[in-house]
Amino acid sequence: MRRVSISFVIEDEGAVKGLRLLAKNPGYTDLEFYDESVRVPIDSVQAPYIKSRIIDKIRRCGVVLCIISREIYRSSWVNWELETAIEMGKPIVAMAIKGLTESVTLPHPIRDASVPFYVWNPGSLNSYLASASVVR
C-alpha cells in the first residue's frame, strides 16, 4: 500500500476530494491518501495539536503530494508541512491543481529543494509518486 500525504490549501479541497477518488479506481488499488484540512492560523492555540496530527500522517506516509494552486505559496501551513517532510526525509511530488494553466509561484520548500513540478494528470500520478526521491 502506497500511503500519500496530501498538502494543499483549503480553497482547493474540492479538487482534492476528486483526487482522493483515485484510491477507489481499480488502477490505484494500492494507494491510500492522508491529509488534514486546516482552517486555523498556524500560530493559533490549536496549532500544536494540529501539527502533532499532521506530523503523525507525514511520518506514516511514503511520499508527500503537494497540490499546487495560484496562492499555495502563501500558506504557512503548506510551507510548514513541506519543511517537516523534508526534515523527515520524505520524498515530495508537486502537481498542479486541475485547470491551472498559467505559471505560479511554488512554495519555497519546493523551490529550494528543486522538487519536480508536474501538470495535473491523475493518469500519471502513480508514475510521479514512484519516481519521487528524497529532497534536501
C-alpha positions, 0 to 999 in steps of 0.5 A: 500500500502506497500511503500519500500525504496530501498538502494543499490549501483549503480553497482547493479541497474540492479538487482534492476530494476528486483526487482522493477518488483515485484510491477507489479506481481499480488502477490505484488499488494500492494507494491510500491518501492522508491529509488534514484540512486546516482552517486555523492560523498556524500560530493559533492555540490549536496549532500544536495539536494540529501539527502533532496530527499532521506530523503523525500522517507525514511520518506514516506516509511514503511520499508527500503530494503537494497540490499546487494552486495560484496562492499555495505559496502563501500558506504557512501551513503548506510551507510548514508541512513541506519543511517537516517532510523534508526534515523527515526525509520524505520524498515530495511530488508537486502537481498542479491543481486541475485547470491551472494553466498559467505559471505560479509561484511554488512554495519555497520548500519546493523551490529550494529543494528543486522538487519536480513540478508536474501538470495535473494528470491523475493518469500519471500520478502513480508514475510521479509518486514512484519516481519521487526521491528524497529532497534536501 
